[in-house]
């Protein structure tokens, strides 16, 4: 780049001073003409002899020329006979200064260009470094993306394992409940056998005394030996009725009704096996002087209203057998809530029972009859499909405020229709939070029948007739204190009463026959 600039400068310099050199040359030429005229036409000038070159060569003569002195006026004379190349190459001091200034200017420009080139070189290096860093960053991002994919796959596998573990835990819990029920059956049988042994020992003592005294005949002994229905020992109960014998001589076993404050462990668990064949046979015992019987049967009843009409006005557990049903079921009958005859199908009060169960458990029922429990979808189906029933939902918050919601009709369809909900007209002071679930199928963690894209039971932590998802969730998680903090609205709530972020303290669902049903 430096060589073309120098050539350009030289061309500029050569084209510039030529005119001045020509002018000087012309001025010198004019002065030579003047001098020549003065020299030729001078008055005292001696003429120069003609030189004979041949003679000079032969004779070798010498000549002397007298040149008159001249005063230096004006420009200095220059021999015009000199070559043009020498004239063109002559420069003066001013031209040298101009050339020097131009050279300095171009030198500065060259230095500036060199600095720019150095800066551009630094920029290029920086661009190269940035490209290298970009490649490294792309490689790192790819590596992180692969790690993220592996993490997502691992979490998905963990979620699947957790779901499997939850199912196994639910199954084991159900199995433990079933085993607990069997254990209580055995304990109940043991108590009956103990009572039988005690009664037989007392009978033998009495017989021995009577034989010694001779005051009783064999017929009296036979009359006293007639088997009757015993009362479980150490359990307070109202006056029972003597059960009638069947035509074949078999007297079916009907558990008596107990008050709410019972201590018998047999009454604290819903029996999973509700087949009449699984009920224990009657245990023949001798009557005691403290037992009293009536002539009316003690059940089973169609529903709790029939038990109330039969004279059983105490709230407690009763044995029911719905029309067209082949199963016996234990339920809690609320005879105190006006007007009585209410069959409790669900109750929440202390959080002692986990309601996050699978389909089969919700179908059969679970919990404690005298505490928190779910009667079972199959039992609710048989009860509500034997006539017109109404539903009463009682609610209580943590400040003691009580409300209710009543529906003129209530029933569920069969399992073939996934126990679809049917409710009628609402009235009450709690607000209507169940009509939105009308005509919806029941959903659990392992059976998704809601209209939501996901499984509402997974988010609401319970089983319910979910829509998308819930306006009420009475089978959710029981939180203490009311307001709760959770990722989802999974508490025991009634949206129209205290909202979905408030877990209620007590909830009860009861049904009762309703002759005047308006849908």
C-alpha positions as CSV (number, residue, x, y, z in Angstrom):
1,X,0.0,0.0,0.0
2,X,3.0,2.3,0.7
3,X,4.5,2.1,-2.8
4,X,1.4,3.3,-4.8
5,X,1.2,6.4,-2.5
6,X,4.9,7.3,-3.1
7,X,4.4,7.0,-6.9
8,X,1.4,9.3,-6.7
9,X,3.3,11.9,-4.8
10,X,6.2,11.8,-7.3
11,X,3.8,12.3,-10.2
12,X,2.2,15.3,-8.5
13,X,5.6,16.9,-7.8
14,X,6.8,16.4,-11.4
15,X,3.7,17.9,-12.9
16,X,3.7,20.9,-10.6
17,X,7.2,22.5,-10.9
18,X,7.6,22.0,-14.7
19,X,5.9,25.2,-15.6
20,X,8.1,27.2,-13.4
21,X,11.2,25.5,-14.8
22,X,10.0,26.3,-18.3
23,X,9.5,29.9,-17.3
24,X,13.0,30.2,-15.9
25,X,14.4,28.5,-19.0
26,X,12.7,31.1,-21.2
27,X,14.0,33.9,-19.0
28,X,17.5,32.6,-19.3
29,X,17.2,32.2,-23.1
30,X,16.1,35.9,-23.4
31,X,19.1,37.1,-21.4
32,X,21.4,35.1,-23.7
33,X,20.0,36.8,-26.8
34,X,20.6,40.2,-25.3
35,X,24.1,39.4,-24.3
36,X,24.8,38.0,-27.8
37,X,23.5,41.2,-29.4
38,X,25.6,43.3,-27.2
39,X,28.6,41.2,-27.9
40,X,28.2,41.2,-31.6
41,X,27.4,44.8,-32.1
42,X,30.0,46.2,-29.7
43,X,32.0,49.1,-31.4
44,X,35.4,48.1,-30.3
45,X,34.9,44.5,-30.8
46,X,37.5,42.7,-32.7
47,X,36.3,40.1,-35.1
48,X,37.4,36.6,-34.7
49,X,39.2,35.0,-37.4
50,X,37.8,32.0,-39.1
51,X,39.1,28.9,-37.7
52,X,40.3,26.4,-40.2
53,X,39.8,23.1,-38.7
54,X,42.1,21.5,-41.1
55,X,44.8,24.0,-40.3
56,X,44.2,23.5,-36.7
57,X,44.7,20.0,-37.1
58,X,47.8,20.4,-39.1
59,X,49.3,23.5,-37.6
60,X,47.9,23.2,-34.1
61,X,47.4,27.0,-33.6
62,X,46.0,28.5,-30.5
63,X,43.4,31.3,-30.2
64,X,42.6,33.6,-27.4
65,X,39.0,35.0,-27.0
66,X,38.4,38.2,-25.1
67,X,35.0,38.2,-23.5
68,X,33.8,41.5,-22.1
69,X,32.7,41.7,-18.5
70,X,29.0,41.7,-17.8
71,X,27.1,42.9,-14.8
72,X,24.8,40.4,-13.1
73,X,21.5,42.1,-13.6
74,X,18.3,39.9,-13.0
75,X,18.3,36.3,-13.2
76,X,21.4,34.2,-13.4
77,X,22.2,32.9,-16.9
78,X,22.1,29.3,-17.5
79,X,23.5,27.5,-20.4
80,X,20.6,26.8,-22.7
81,X,22.5,24.1,-24.4
82,X,22.3,21.8,-21.4
83,X,20.1,18.7,-21.7
84,X,16.4,19.1,-21.0
85,X,16.6,16.2,-18.5
86,X,18.8,18.3,-16.3
87,X,16.5,21.2,-16.5
88,X,13.5,19.1,-15.5
89,X,15.3,17.6,-12.6
90,X,16.2,20.9,-11.1
91,X,14.1,21.9,-8.1
92,X,14.2,24.8,-5.7
93,X,13.9,25.0,-1.9
94,X,10.2,25.9,-1.8
95,X,9.3,22.8,-3.8
96,X,11.4,20.7,-1.4
97,X,9.4,22.1,1.5
98,X,6.1,21.4,-0.2
99,X,7.3,17.9,-1.0
100,X,8.4,17.4,2.6
101,X,5.0,18.7,3.9
102,X,3.2,16.3,1.5
103,X,5.4,13.5,2.6
104,X,4.7,14.3,6.3
105,X,1.0,14.4,5.6
106,X,1.0,11.1,3.8
107,X,3.2,9.6,6.5
108,X,0.5,10.6,9.1
109,X,-2.1,9.1,6.9
110,X,-0.1,5.9,6.6
111,X,0.3,5.8,10.3
112,X,-3.5,6.3,10.8
113,X,-4.1,3.6,8.3
114,X,-1.7,1.3,10.2
115,X,-3.6,2.0,13.4
116,X,-6.9,1.3,11.8
117,X,-5.4,-2.0,10.4
118,X,-4.2,-2.8,13.9
119,X,-7.6,-2.1,15.4
120,X,-9.3,-4.1,12.6
121,X,-6.9,-7.0,13.4
122,X,-7.9,-6.8,17.1
123,X,-11.6,-6.9,16.1
124,X,-11.0,-9.9,13.9
125,X,-9.3,-11.6,16.8
126,X,-12.2,-10.8,19.1
127,X,-14.6,-12.1,16.5
128,X,-12.6,-15.3,16.4
129,X,-12.7,-15.6,20.2
130,X,-16.4,-14.9,20.2
131,X,-17.0,-17.6,17.6
132,X,-15.0,-20.0,19.7
133,X,-16.9,-19.1,22.8
134,X,-20.2,-19.5,20.9
135,X,-19.2,-23.0,19.9
136,X,-18.3,-23.8,23.5
137,X,-21.7,-22.4,24.6
138,X,-23.6,-24.4,22.0
139,X,-21.8,-27.5,23.2
140,X,-22.6,-26.7,26.8
141,X,-26.3,-26.0,26.0
142,X,-26.5,-29.3,24.2
143,X,-25.0,-31.1,27.2
144,X,-27.5,-29.4,29.6
145,X,-30.4,-30.2,27.3
146,X,-29.4,-33.9,27.3
147,X,-29.2,-33.8,31.1
148,X,-32.6,-32.2,31.3
149,X,-34.1,-34.9,29.1
150,X,-32.5,-37.6,31.3
151,X,-33.9,-35.8,34.4
152,X,-37.4,-35.6,32.9
153,X,-37.3,-39.3,32.0
154,X,-36.1,-40.1,35.5
155,X,-38.8,-38.0,37.2
156,X,-41.4,-39.7,35.0
157,X,-40.2,-43.1,36.0
158,X,-40.2,-42.0,39.6
159,X,-43.8,-40.7,39.3
160,X,-44.8,-44.0,37.8
161,X,-43.2,-45.8,40.7
162,X,-44.8,-43.5,43.2
163,X,-48.2,-44.2,41.6
164,X,-47.6,-47.9,41.9
165,X,-46.5,-47.6,45.5
166,X,-49.6,-45.6,46.3
167,X,-51.8,-48.3,44.7
168,X,-49.9,-50.9,46.7
169,X,-50.3,-48.9,49.9
170,X,-54.1,-48.6,49.3
171,X,-54.3,-52.3,48.7
172,X,-52.4,-53.1,51.8
173,X,-54.5,-50.7,53.8
174,X,-57.6,-52.4,52.5
175,X,-56.2,-55.8,53.4
176,X,-55.3,-54.6,56.9
177,X,-58.9,-53.3,57.3
178,X,-60.2,-56.7,56.2
179,X,-57.9,-58.6,58.6
180,X,-58.9,-56.2,61.4
181,X,-62.5,-57.0,60.7
182,X,-61.8,-60.7,60.8
183,X,-60.0,-60.3,64.1
184,X,-62.9,-58.5,65.6
185,X,-65.2,-61.2,64.4
186,X,-63.1,-63.8,66.1
187,X,-63.0,-61.6,69.2
188,X,-66.8,-61.3,69.1
189,X,-67.1,-65.1,68.8
190,X,-64.7,-65.5,71.7
191,X,-66.8,-63.2,73.9
192,X,-69.9,-65.2,73.0
193,X,-68.2,-68.4,73.8
194,X,-67.0,-67.0,77.1
195,X,-70.5,-65.9,77.9
196,X,-71.8,-69.2,77.0
197,X,-69.4,-71.0,79.2
198,X,-70.2,-68.7,82.1
199,X,-74.0,-69.2,81.6
200,X,-73.6,-73.0,81.4
201,X,-71.5,-73.0,84.6
202,X,-74.2,-70.9,86.3
203,X,-76.9,-73.3,84.9
204,X,-75.1,-76.3,86.3
205,X,-74.8,-74.8,89.7
206,X,-78.5,-74.0,89.7
207,X,-79.4,-77.5,88.5
208,X,-77.3,-79.0,91.2
209,X,-79.0,-76.9,93.8
210,X,-82.5,-77.7,92.5
211,X,-81.7,-81.4,92.3
212,X,-80.6,-81.3,95.9
213,X,-83.8,-79.5,96.9
214,X,-86.0,-81.5,94.6
215,X,-88.2,-78.6,93.8
216,X,-88.1,-78.7,90.0
217,X,-89.1,-81.3,87.6
218,X,-87.5,-82.3,84.4
219,X,-90.0,-80.3,82.4
220,X,-89.0,-77.1,84.2
221,X,-85.4,-77.8,83.3
222,X,-86.3,-78.3,79.7
223,X,-88.2,-75.0,79.7
224,X,-85.2,-73.2,81.2
225,X,-82.9,-74.9,78.7
226,X,-84.7,-73.5,75.7
227,X,-82.1,-71.4,73.7
228,X,-82.7,-67.7,73.4
229,X,-80.9,-64.8,71.8
230,X,-78.1,-63.6,74.2
231,X,-77.1,-60.1,74.8
232,X,-73.4,-59.3,74.3
233,X,-71.7,-58.9,77.7
234,X,-70.6,-55.6,79.1
235,X,-72.4,-53.6,76.4
236,X,-75.2,-51.3,77.4
237,X,-78.2,-51.6,75.1
238,X,-82.0,-50.9,75.1
239,X,-84.6,-53.6,75.7
240,X,-84.4,-56.2,72.9
241,X,-87.1,-58.1,71.3
242,X,-87.3,-61.9,71.1
243,X,-86.5,-63.0,67.6
244,X,-89.0,-65.4,65.9
245,X,-87.8,-68.8,64.8
246,X,-87.8,-69.6,61.1
247,X,-89.8,-72.5,59.8
248,X,-86.8,-74.7,59.8
249,X,-85.9,-74.0,63.4
250,X,-83.1,-71.6,62.5
251,X,-83.1,-68.2,64.2
252,X,-81.1,-65.6,62.1
253,X,-78.5,-63.5,63.9
254,X,-79.4,-59.8,64.2
255,X,-77.0,-57.5,65.9
256,X,-78.7,-55.1,68.3
257,X,-78.6,-51.4,68.1
258,X,-76.0,-49.6,70.3
259,X,-75.8,-46.1,71.7
260,X,-73.2,-43.8,70.2
261,X,-70.9,-44.1,73.2
262,X,-70.0,-47.8,72.8
263,X,-66.7,-49.3,73.7
264,X,-67.1,-52.5,71.8
265,X,-64.3,-52.7,69.1
266,X,-66.6,-54.8,67.0
267,X,-68.7,-51.7,66.2
268,X,-65.8,-49.5,65.0
269,X,-65.1,-51.1,61.6
270,X,-67.3,-51.6,58.6
271,X,-67.5,-55.2,57.7
272,X,-66.1,-55.8,54.2
273,X,-67.9,-59.1,53.9
274,X,-71.6,-58.3,54.0
275,X,-72.9,-61.5,52.7
276,X,-75.5,-63.1,55.1
277,X,-73.7,-66.4,54.7
278,X,-70.7,-64.9,56.4
279,X,-72.6,-63.9,59.5
280,X,-71.9,-66.1,62.6
281,X,-74.6,-68.7,63.5
282,X,-76.7,-68.1,66.6
283,X,-75.0,-69.1,69.8
284,X,-77.5,-71.0,72.2
285,X,-77.2,-69.7,75.7
286,X,-79.3,-69.7,78.8
287,X,-81.3,-66.6,79.8
288,X,-80.3,-64.4,82.6
289,X,-82.5,-62.7,85.1
290,X,-81.3,-59.3,83.7
291,X,-82.4,-60.0,80.1
292,X,-85.8,-58.8,78.9
293,X,-87.4,-59.5,75.6
294,X,-90.5,-58.4,73.6
295,X,-92.5,-60.2,71.0
296,X,-91.5,-57.9,68.0
297,X,-88.6,-58.7,65.7
298,X,-85.4,-56.6,65.8
299,X,-84.6,-56.5,62.0
300,X,-83.1,-56.3,59.5
301,X,-84.9,-53.2,58.3
302,X,-85.5,-51.7,54.9
303,X,-84.0,-48.4,56.0
304,X,-83.7,-46.3,59.2
305,X,-87.2,-44.9,58.9
306,X,-88.6,-48.4,59.2
307,X,-86.5,-48.9,62.3
308,X,-87.9,-45.7,63.7
309,X,-91.4,-46.7,62.8
310,X,-90.7,-50.0,64.6
311,X,-90.0,-48.2,67.9
312,X,-86.3,-47.8,67.7
313,X,-85.8,-44.2,68.5
314,X,-82.1,-44.4,69.6
315,X,-79.4,-43.3,67.2
316,X,-76.9,-46.1,66.6
317,X,-75.9,-48.9,64.3
318,X,-78.6,-50.9,62.7
319,X,-78.7,-53.8,60.3
320,X,-80.4,-53.0,57.0
321,X,-81.5,-55.2,54.0
322,X,-82.9,-53.2,51.1
323,X,-85.7,-54.5,48.9
324,X,-84.5,-56.6,46.0
325,X,-81.1,-56.7,47.6
326,X,-79.2,-59.8,48.6
327,X,-76.8,-58.1,51.1
328,X,-77.0,-57.1,54.7
329,X,-75.3,-53.8,55.6
330,X,-74.5,-52.1,58.9
331,X,-75.3,-48.4,58.9
332,X,-75.6,-45.5,61.4
333,X,-79.2,-44.4,61.9
334,X,-79.7,-40.8,63.1
335,X,-83.0,-40.8,64.9
336,X,-82.5,-37.5,66.7
337,X,-82.2,-35.2,63.8
338,X,-85.8,-34.0,63.2
339,X,-87.9,-35.9,62.1
340,X,-85.6,-38.9,62.5
341,X,-85.2,-42.0,60.3
342,X,-82.0,-40.7,58.6
343,X,-79.5,-43.2,57.1
344,X,-76.0,-41.8,57.3
345,X,-74.0,-42.6,54.2
346,X,-71.0,-40.4,54.8
347,X,-69.5,-38.6,57.8
348,X,-66.4,-36.5,58.4
349,X,-65.5,-35.2,61.9
350,X,-61.9,-35.7,63.0
351,X,-59.7,-36.8,60.1
352,X,-59.2,-40.2,61.6
353,X,-59.9,-42.0,58.3
354,X,-58.1,-41.6,55.0
355,X,-60.6,-41.0,52.2
356,X,-58.0,-41.1,49.4
357,X,-59.0,-44.7,48.3
358,X,-59.3,-46.7,45.2
359,X,-62.5,-47.8,43.3
360,X,-63.1,-51.1,45.0
361,X,-62.8,-49.6,48.5
362,X,-65.3,-46.8,47.6
363,X,-67.6,-49.4,46.2
364,X,-67.6,-51.6,49.3
365,X,-67.3,-48.9,51.9
366,X,-64.7,-48.1,54.7
367,X,-64.2,-46.3,58.0
368,X,-65.8,-46.5,61.4
369,X,-69.5,-46.7,61.7
370,X,-69.7,-44.6,64.9
371,X,-67.0,-42.2,63.5
372,X,-65.8,-41.2,60.0
373,X,-67.0,-43.6,57.3
374,X,-68.3,-44.1,53.8
375,X,-71.2,-46.5,53.4
376,X,-70.1,-47.7,50.0
377,X,-71.4,-47.0,46.5
378,X,-73.0,-50.4,46.1
379,X,-74.9,-50.0,49.4
380,X,-76.0,-46.5,48.5
381,X,-77.2,-47.8,45.1
382,X,-79.4,-50.5,46.7
383,X,-80.8,-48.1,49.3
384,X,-81.7,-45.2,46.9
385,X,-83.2,-47.4,44.2
386,X,-85.9,-49.0,46.4
387,X,-87.9,-45.7,46.4
388,X,-87.8,-42.0,46.4
389,X,-85.1,-40.6,48.8
390,X,-84.0,-37.1,49.7
391,X,-80.5,-36.1,50.7
392,X,-79.5,-33.9,53.6
393,X,-76.0,-32.5,53.9
394,X,-75.1,-30.9,57.2
395,X,-72.0,-28.7,57.4
396,X,-70.1,-27.1,60.3
397,X,-67.1,-24.8,60.2
398,X,-64.4,-24.3,62.8
399,X,-66.3,-21.4,64.5
400,X,-69.3,-23.6,65.2
401,X,-71.5,-22.2,62.5
402,X,-73.8,-24.9,61.1
403,X,-75.6,-24.9,57.8
404,X,-77.4,-27.5,55.7
405,X,-78.3,-28.3,52.1
406,X,-81.2,-30.5,51.2
407,X,-82.1,-32.1,47.9
408,X,-85.6,-33.3,47.1
409,X,-84.4,-36.4,45.4
410,X,-81.2,-38.4,45.5
411,X,-80.1,-41.7,44.0
412,X,-77.1,-43.3,42.2
413,X,-77.1,-45.5,39.2
414,X,-75.6,-49.0,39.1
415,X,-71.9,-49.8,38.7
416,X,-72.5,-50.4,35.0
417,X,-73.1,-46.6,34.7
418,X,-70.3,-46.0,37.2
419,X,-72.7,-44.9,40.0
420,X,-73.9,-41.8,38.2
421,X,-75.3,-39.1,40.5
422,X,-79.0,-38.0,40.3
423,X,-80.1,-35.1,42.5
424,X,-83.2,-33.0,42.5
425,X,-84.3,-29.6,43.7
426,X,-82.2,-27.8,46.3
427,X,-83.2,-25.8,49.3
428,X,-81.2,-24.8,52.4
429,X,-78.9,-22.1,53.8
430,X,-75.5,-23.5,52.8
431,X,-75.7,-22.8,49.1
432,X,-76.0,-25.2,46.2
433,X,-72.7,-26.9,45.6
434,X,-73.9,-30.3,44.4
435,X,-76.1,-29.6,41.4
436,X,-73.0,-28.8,39.3
437,X,-72.1,-32.5,39.9
438,X,-75.5,-33.8,38.8
439,X,-75.5,-36.6,36.2
440,X,-71.7,-37.1,36.6
441,X,-70.1,-40.5,37.2
442,X,-68.0,-41.4,40.2
443,X,-64.3,-41.0,39.9
444,X,-61.4,-42.4,42.0
445,X,-57.7,-42.4,41.6
446,X,-57.7,-45.6,39.6
447,X,-61.0,-45.0,37.7
448,X,-61.2,-41.6,35.9
449,X,-64.7,-40.8,34.7
450,X,-64.8,-37.0,35.0
451,X,-64.9,-34.5,32.1
452,X,-61.5,-33.0,32.9
453,X,-58.5,-33.8,30.7
454,X,-56.6,-35.1,33.8
455,X,-57.8,-37.1,36.8
456,X,-59.7,-34.9,39.3
457,X,-59.3,-37.5,42.0
458,X,-55.5,-37.0,41.8
459,X,-55.8,-33.3,42.4
460,X,-58.7,-33.4,44.9
461,X,-57.3,-36.3,46.9
462,X,-60.6,-38.2,47.2
463,X,-63.4,-39.9,45.4
464,X,-66.4,-37.9,44.2
465,X,-68.8,-37.3,41.3
466,X,-66.3,-34.9,39.8
467,X,-67.2,-32.6,36.9
468,X,-64.1,-30.5,35.9
469,X,-63.3,-30.7,38.7
470,X,-65.3,-29.9,41.9
471,X,-67.7,-27.4,43.4
472,X,-67.8,-29.6,46.5
473,X,-65.3,-32.2,47.7
474,X,-66.7,-33.8,50.9
475,X,-64.4,-36.8,50.6
476,X,-61.2,-34.7,50.4
477,X,-58.4,-34.2,52.9
478,X,-59.5,-33.2,56.4
479,X,-57.4,-30.2,57.4
480,X,-57.4,-28.8,60.9
481,X,-58.2,-25.2,61.5
482,X,-60.2,-24.3,58.4
483,X,-58.0,-22.4,56.0
484,X,-55.3,-24.6,54.6
485,X,-52.3,-24.2,52.2
486,X,-52.0,-26.8,49.5
487,X,-51.0,-26.9,45.9
488,X,-54.5,-27.9,44.9
489,X,-57.9,-27.4,46.5
490,X,-58.1,-30.9,48.1
491,X,-59.7,-30.1,51.4
492,X,-63.2,-31.0,52.7
493,X,-65.1,-28.0,51.2
494,X,-68.5,-26.8,50.1
495,X,-67.7,-24.0,47.7
496,X,-70.9,-22.0,48.5
497,X,-70.1,-22.2,52.2
498,X,-66.7,-20.7,53.2
499,X,-65.2,-21.4,49.7
500,X,-62.8,-24.0,48.3
501,X,-59.8,-23.0,50.4
502,X,-61.6,-23.7,53.7
503,X,-61.7,-27.2,55.0
504,X,-64.8,-27.8,57.1
505,X,-64.8,-29.4,60.6
506,X,-67.8,-31.7,60.3
507,X,-69.8,-33.0,57.4
508,X,-72.6,-35.5,57.3
509,X,-74.6,-36.9,54.3
510,X,-77.9,-38.5,55.2
511,X,-80.8,-39.9,53.2
512,X,-84.4,-40.5,54.1
513,X,-87.5,-41.6,52.1
514,X,-89.4,-38.8,50.6
515,X,-92.9,-39.6,49.6
516,X,-93.5,-36.1,48.1
517,X,-90.6,-35.9,45.7
518,X,-90.4,-33.0,43.3
519,X,-87.5,-33.3,40.9
